[in-house]
Amino acid sequence: MIAFRTYRGRIIDLENPQPDEDISIVDIARGLSHCCRFAGQLRDFYSVAQHSVLVSTLVESNLRLSALLHDASEAYIGDLSRNLKHHPLLCGYRVIEERLQDAIYGRLTPDCILTPTGHDCIKVADDLAACWERVLLVEHHPKFHAIEDLPRLVAEGYVQTSFEDMMELTHRLPGRNFMNLWEPLPPPHAERRFLMAFGEYK
């Protein structure tokens, strides 16, 4: 058993999470809003909760709830950088992540069957958001370079999604005033935005 205490004070077993008893949107929103993207190596705090809301806006309406929750397991086990998460030494982490994610979807999206096609669509949106965030929040490009830099990030292997697939979603990205519309939010504001999105989509 891997015991973990949630924000609500419940002790859960990360190896064997029980959807009905253990999973709460309150715990998820709190955890994700305090979990920083890019291992915290940013000029300003930018949470997984805010990233999740961004991803949810890039998919069709029937996938938005699943997209909002696509990283929800990180509320319980934290976020890892991309290259580290997929390293062979962390296969156990990925097993626990998958079990948690299955429990979360089972509890919070019982009427939404995520098909392989739907999963792929969310993956494309997730990779596009990751590229967008890296250009603007990590590399600090002074101008709107996210779309122009997509081929470079694909070539570097930063994402596995093809340039063509991501380009099909770029019209849904926030406009050129990204840093005004999506300026990094402090945890309480990101938590509220996440919960508002959940209430809208469920």
JOZICOR-V342245 format. One record per residue. N is the residue number from 0. RES is the residue in three letters. PSI is psi in degrees with one decimal (* if undefined). OMEGA is omega in radians with two decimals (NA if undefined). D_FIRST is the distance of its C-alpha to the first C-alpha in Angstrom with 2 decimals. Layout:
# JOZICOR-V342245
N:RES:PSI:OMEGA:D_FIRST ; N:RES:PSI:OMEGA:D_FIRST
This chain:
# JOZICOR-V342245
0:MET:136.0:3.02:0.00 ; 1:ILE:97.5:-3.07:3.80 ; 2:ALA:138.0:-3.14:5.95 ; 3:PHE:132.8:3.13:9.39 ; 4:ARG:125.9:-3.11:12.65 ; 5:THR:172.0:3.10:15.23 ; 6:TYR:-36.1:3.13:18.98 ; 7:ARG:-7.8:3.13:19.45 ; 8:GLY:7.6:-3.14:17.28 ; 9:ARG:137.4:3.05:14.56 ; 10:ILE:120.0:-3.13:10.92 ; 11:ILE:160.8:3.10:8.99 ; 12:ASP:110.5:-3.10:5.71 ; 13:LEU:-24.0:3.11:7.26 ; 14:GLU:-23.8:-3.07:6.25 ; 15:ASN:64.0:-3.11:7.77 ; 16:PRO:139.9:3.12:10.21 ; 17:GLN:114.4:-3.03:12.93 ; 18:PRO:-51.3:-3.03:16.27 ; 19:ASP:-36.3:-3.06:18.35 ; 20:GLU:-36.0:-2.93:16.21 ; 21:ASP:-27.9:-2.97:14.24 ; 22:ILE:127.9:-3.14:16.78 ; 23:SER:133.9:3.09:19.82 ; 24:ILE:-26.3:3.10:22.69 ; 25:VAL:-47.0:3.09:23.13 ; 26:ASP:-41.7:-3.11:19.81 ; 27:ILE:-48.1:-3.13:20.58 ; 28:ALA:-41.8:3.14:24.13 ; 29:ARG:-46.9:-3.11:23.32 ; 30:GLY:-46.9:-3.09:20.76 ; 31:LEU:-33.6:-3.12:23.01 ; 32:SER:-18.5:3.09:26.10 ; 33:HIS:3.5:-3.12:24.82 ; 34:CYS:117.2:-3.04:23.60 ; 35:CYS:138.2:3.05:26.60 ; 36:ARG:159.8:3.06:27.70 ; 37:PHE:35.6:3.10:28.77 ; 38:ALA:25.7:3.11:26.44 ; 39:GLY:4.3:-3.10:28.81 ; 40:GLN:60.7:-3.06:31.75 ; 41:LEU:158.2:3.06:34.11 ; 42:ARG:-39.2:3.13:37.18 ; 43:ASP:149.8:3.12:35.83 ; 44:PHE:131.0:3.11:32.39 ; 45:TYR:115.1:-2.94:31.59 ; 46:SER:161.0:3.01:28.37 ; 47:VAL:-32.1:3.09:26.22 ; 48:ALA:-44.8:-3.14:27.22 ; 49:GLN:-40.1:3.06:30.85 ; 50:HIS:-41.7:-3.10:30.31 ; 51:SER:-38.9:3.08:28.69 ; 52:VAL:-43.1:3.11:31.74 ; 53:LEU:-48.3:-3.13:34.02 ; 54:VAL:-39.1:-3.10:32.42 ; 55:SER:-25.2:3.14:32.78 ; 56:THR:-8.8:-3.06:36.51 ; 57:LEU:-2.2:-3.10:37.05 ; 58:VAL:170.0:3.10:36.25 ; 59:GLU:158.3:-3.02:38.04 ; 60:SER:-35.0:-3.11:37.53 ; 61:ASN:-11.6:-3.13:35.58 ; 62:LEU:-2.1:-2.98:32.87 ; 63:ARG:-39.8:3.13:32.68 ; 64:LEU:-45.9:3.11:29.75 ; 65:SER:-39.2:3.12:27.60 ; 66:ALA:-39.9:3.11:28.92 ; 67:LEU:-33.9:-3.06:28.16 ; 68:LEU:9.8:-2.99:24.47 ; 69:HIS:-25.7:3.09:24.30 ; 70:ASP:17.9:-3.00:22.33 ; 71:ALA:-26.9:3.11:20.46 ; 72:SER:-25.4:-3.12:16.98 ; 73:GLU:-13.4:3.03:18.20 ; 74:ALA:-22.8:-3.10:18.20 ; 75:TYR:-26.7:-3.06:14.44 ; 76:ILE:3.2:3.11:14.24 ; 77:GLY:171.4:-3.13:17.90 ; 78:ASP:145.0:3.05:20.78 ; 79:LEU:150.5:3.08:21.72 ; 80:SER:152.6:-2.99:25.27 ; 81:ARG:-50.0:-3.08:26.25 ; 82:ASN:-35.0:3.14:27.01 ; 83:LEU:-43.6:-3.07:23.80 ; 84:LYS:-34.9:-3.06:21.51 ; 85:HIS:11.7:3.10:23.21 ; 86:HIS:143.4:-3.14:23.41 ; 87:PRO:-30.0:-3.13:22.32 ; 88:LEU:-15.9:-3.08:20.14 ; 89:LEU:29.3:3.14:17.84 ; 90:CYS:-34.1:3.12:17.26 ; 91:GLY:-38.8:3.08:13.45 ; 92:TYR:-44.4:-3.10:13.90 ; 93:ARG:-33.1:3.07:16.16 ; 94:VAL:-46.6:3.12:13.89 ; 95:ILE:-41.3:3.11:11.37 ; 96:GLU:-43.8:-3.13:14.63 ; 97:GLU:-40.2:3.13:16.08 ; 98:ARG:-43.0:3.11:13.41 ; 99:LEU:-43.9:-3.12:13.71 ; 100:GLN:-39.8:3.09:17.43 ; 101:ASP:-41.6:3.13:17.79 ; 102:ALA:-38.7:-3.14:16.20 ; 103:ILE:-48.5:3.12:18.54 ; 104:TYR:-38.9:3.13:21.53 ; 105:GLY:-34.4:-3.11:20.87 ; 106:ARG:-41.4:-2.94:20.92 ; 107:LEU:-13.9:3.10:23.63 ; 108:THR:50.5:-3.04:25.84 ; 109:PRO:-24.5:-3.11:26.01 ; 110:ASP:1.6:-3.11:29.71 ; 111:CYS:101.8:3.10:29.59 ; 112:ILE:114.1:-3.11:28.98 ; 113:LEU:105.6:-3.14:28.47 ; 114:THR:163.7:3.06:30.63 ; 115:PRO:-36.5:3.11:30.65 ; 116:THR:-43.3:3.11:33.82 ; 117:GLY:-41.2:3.09:32.28 ; 118:HIS:-43.0:3.13:29.31 ; 119:ASP:-38.6:3.12:31.94 ; 120:CYS:-41.8:3.11:33.94 ; 121:ILE:-36.9:3.12:31.07 ; 122:LYS:-42.3:3.11:30.41 ; 123:VAL:-45.0:3.13:34.09 ; 124:ALA:-40.3:3.13:34.03 ; 125:ASP:-44.3:-3.14:30.99 ; 126:ASP:-38.9:3.10:32.78 ; 127:LEU:-44.6:3.11:36.01 ; 128:ALA:-40.3:-3.14:34.45 ; 129:ALA:-41.5:3.09:32.85 ; 130:CYS:-45.1:3.13:36.30 ; 131:TRP:-47.3:-3.12:37.97 ; 132:GLU:-38.9:-3.12:35.71 ; 133:ARG:-45.4:-3.11:36.06 ; 134:VAL:-44.4:-3.03:39.85 ; 135:LEU:-34.6:-3.01:40.27 ; 136:LEU:-27.0:-3.13:37.53 ; 137:VAL:-48.2:-3.09:36.88 ; 138:GLU:-14.2:3.05:40.27 ; 139:HIS:43.6:3.08:42.23 ; 140:HIS:133.8:-3.06:44.95 ; 141:PRO:-17.0:-3.11:47.77 ; 142:LYS:177.0:-3.13:48.73 ; 143:PHE:96.0:-3.08:47.20 ; 144:HIS:0.8:-2.98:46.07 ; 145:ALA:-48.8:-3.11:42.87 ; 146:ILE:-42.2:-3.13:44.54 ; 147:GLU:-27.7:-3.10:46.84 ; 148:ASP:-2.5:-3.14:43.98 ; 149:LEU:-46.0:3.13:41.93 ; 150:PRO:-38.0:3.13:43.61 ; 151:ARG:-44.0:-3.11:42.89 ; 152:LEU:-34.0:3.05:39.17 ; 153:VAL:-44.3:-3.13:38.98 ; 154:ALA:-33.5:3.12:41.00 ; 155:GLU:-12.4:-3.09:38.73 ; 156:GLY:15.6:3.14:35.73 ; 157:TYR:-35.8:3.05:34.09 ; 158:VAL:158.7:3.14:33.44 ; 159:GLN:-14.4:3.14:33.64 ; 160:THR:144.9:-3.14:35.48 ; 161:SER:153.0:3.08:39.21 ; 162:PHE:-41.1:-3.10:41.74 ; 163:GLU:-42.9:-3.14:43.48 ; 164:ASP:-41.0:3.13:40.46 ; 165:MET:-37.1:-3.12:39.73 ; 166:MET:-29.3:3.14:43.43 ; 167:GLU:-18.8:-3.12:43.42 ; 168:LEU:-5.9:-3.01:41.22 ; 169:THR:-24.1:3.13:42.90 ; 170:HIS:-14.5:3.13:45.29 ; 171:ARG:-7.6:3.12:42.40 ; 172:LEU:153.7:3.05:41.55 ; 173:PRO:155.9:-3.09:42.75 ; 174:GLY:-169.7:-3.07:46.36 ; 175:ARG:-15.8:3.08:47.80 ; 176:ASN:41.1:-3.11:47.02 ; 177:PHE:-46.7:-3.01:43.30 ; 178:MET:-14.7:3.01:42.84 ; 179:ASN:-44.9:-3.11:44.41 ; 180:LEU:-35.8:-3.04:42.49 ; 181:TRP:35.7:3.07:39.12 ; 182:GLU:135.5:-3.10:39.45 ; 183:PRO:131.0:-3.06:36.04 ; 184:LEU:146.2:3.00:34.91 ; 185:PRO:158.4:-3.05:33.25 ; 186:PRO:-46.5:-3.11:29.83 ; 187:PRO:-37.2:3.14:31.31 ; 188:HIS:-40.7:3.10:33.79 ; 189:ALA:-38.2:3.12:31.36 ; 190:GLU:-44.4:3.13:29.04 ; 191:ARG:-41.9:3.14:32.07 ; 192:ARG:-40.2:3.12:33.23 ; 193:PHE:-46.7:-3.13:29.91 ; 194:LEU:-34.8:3.07:29.86 ; 195:MET:-44.1:3.11:33.52 ; 196:ALA:-43.0:3.12:32.91 ; 197:PHE:-44.4:3.12:30.14 ; 198:GLY:-31.7:3.13:32.60 ; 199:GLU:-36.9:-3.02:35.28 ; 200:TYR:-27.5:-2.98:33.43 ; 201:LYS:*:NA:31.49
